[in-house]
Amino acid sequence: MEVRNWGQEISTVPRINKKVYRVEEIVDVVKNPDSYPSPVRAVGSRHSTTKCIDADGGTLLDITGLTRIDEPNTEDRDNMTITVGAGARYYDVSRFLQARGLMHYVNTEIGNLTAGAACVGQTKDSAFPGEHGQVNTYVVGVKYVNAKGGLCEVTEESGPELMSYMRASFGMLGIVYEVTFKITRLRLMKLYHKAYTLDEFIDQLDELRSSGCALMYYMMTFLDRIIVEHRSYITDDILEKADGNMEGDATSKHLLTKGSDWQFRVRNVCWSKVGPFLASFSLWVPRALKDYYLTAAEYITMAALATLAGDTVLPAEQTIIYHETPMKSTQYTFSIFAFGMKDFPQALRDYFAFVKDYHQRTGWRCTVLNVGYRIYQDKSSYLSYTSEEESMTIDPVTNADEGWYPFLKEYNEFCIQRNGKPLLNQTPLLTTEHCKAAFGPQLLEFNERRKTMDPSNRFLSDHFKGLLDF
């Protein structure tokens, strides 16, 4: 039976495709290779744009049945946590927390993200000062089934080194069935957008980085324009006077009454439905008119984003739930590379020139706005793409067609030549050479740990075996 990712551009053909609802079912699968052949690979919402779901000839475990959400642990206000099943969707957990006056540190865009995938994979979102933009940074506890079918547990306190490996494991160290996140109290944000020319953005980059805002940006590469989304937490006088003594229900009621959500609701509809739908028409527009069509769409987007602002915005509202089986016209795909701050300004300028040159040579261009994020240095994952320094990303986004993959081959080479770091679950068409250039000896060290924990390669797919030279 063929299984495809959400974007429908990647497929795998496992011998067994099984949805699990209890940890005992996972144990039974792992312990019985005759009935459930290797590799055993866990999948959630299947939003990865690489072959992470690869389980050809093996066993695909759908963990979206593990949806339990426990009440948060708020006894220690500085170390609050919530424990959920590996199949719980990030969107559902966010709403559960918000109703209790709490929230995730990272309110990432794709709400379909399952807790298990968030734990072992790579994500990105613009980070607030003193915080991080990767969801797995805030995973402080994991329960998983090991390669022998045994039940195991690791926490940040009991095994920080193993936790670092688990956050970079992509399911190769075990099948996660329970995740504990560190959480924080609910806060409101100030949100606004500002447009810059490419030169203005690069010239003011240091000022933007020190502004105290989380930074996400939309790139109009053929207009030499960048629109920056500025987000910053606000101080709430009532909560400050209460000095943390307000009960969760009272805090939630106060902030939900005061907070607004229309800004992200409008953006989310445009980003997940309207934008890709309108962009999809460009695939059938004659080439002579296609550029005019897409340029007009970019101007309209610039005008629309300028209206999205607010002084008391609810953070969790930026998380989007995508339809599990969307119309083809609203499907889109993307890639991502992160660049350290010493390389990013020139890489960005070069990228704007690169996409124009590529279009001139081939006639192909992305149909949806390119985006990017500022993400602080973060060493919590063993293969973190921001382990060396604060980074900013360059993410092409498009309706996938026959021109996407040829573009990616040149894009990947472009980024690697400029010291870019990929995300192994969100950067398609990587080669072994790309991964070695980006992560070097860390891959060898990770593989040594992997072989110790899975000597029979129960969880190792052909994709990761070839990609990482395992």
Buried (B, 14 or more C-beta within 10 A) or exposed (E): EEBEBBBBBBEBBBBBBBBBBEBEBBBBBBBEBEEBBBBBBBBBBBBBBBBBBBBBEBBBBBBBBBBBBBEBEBEEEEEBBBBBBBBBBBBBBBBBBBBBBBBBBBBBBBBBBBBBBBBBBBBBBBBBEEBBBBBBBBBBBBBBBBBBBEBBEBBBEEBEEBBBBBBBBBBBBBBBBBBBBBBBBBBBBBBBBBBBEBEBBBEBBEEBBEBEBBBBBBBBBBBBBBBBBBBBBEEBEEBEEBEEEBEBEBBBBBBBEBBBBEBBBBBBEBBBBBBBBBBBBBBEBEEEEBBEBBEEBBEEBBEBBEEBBBEBBBBBBBBBBBEEEBEEBBBBBBBBBBBBBEBBBEBBBBBBEBBBEBBEEEEBBBBBBBBBBBBBBBEBBBBBBBBEBBBBBBBBBBBBBEBBEEBBEBBBEBBBEBBBBBBBBBBBBBBEEBBBBBBEEBBEBBBEBBEEBBEEBBBBBBBBBEBBEB
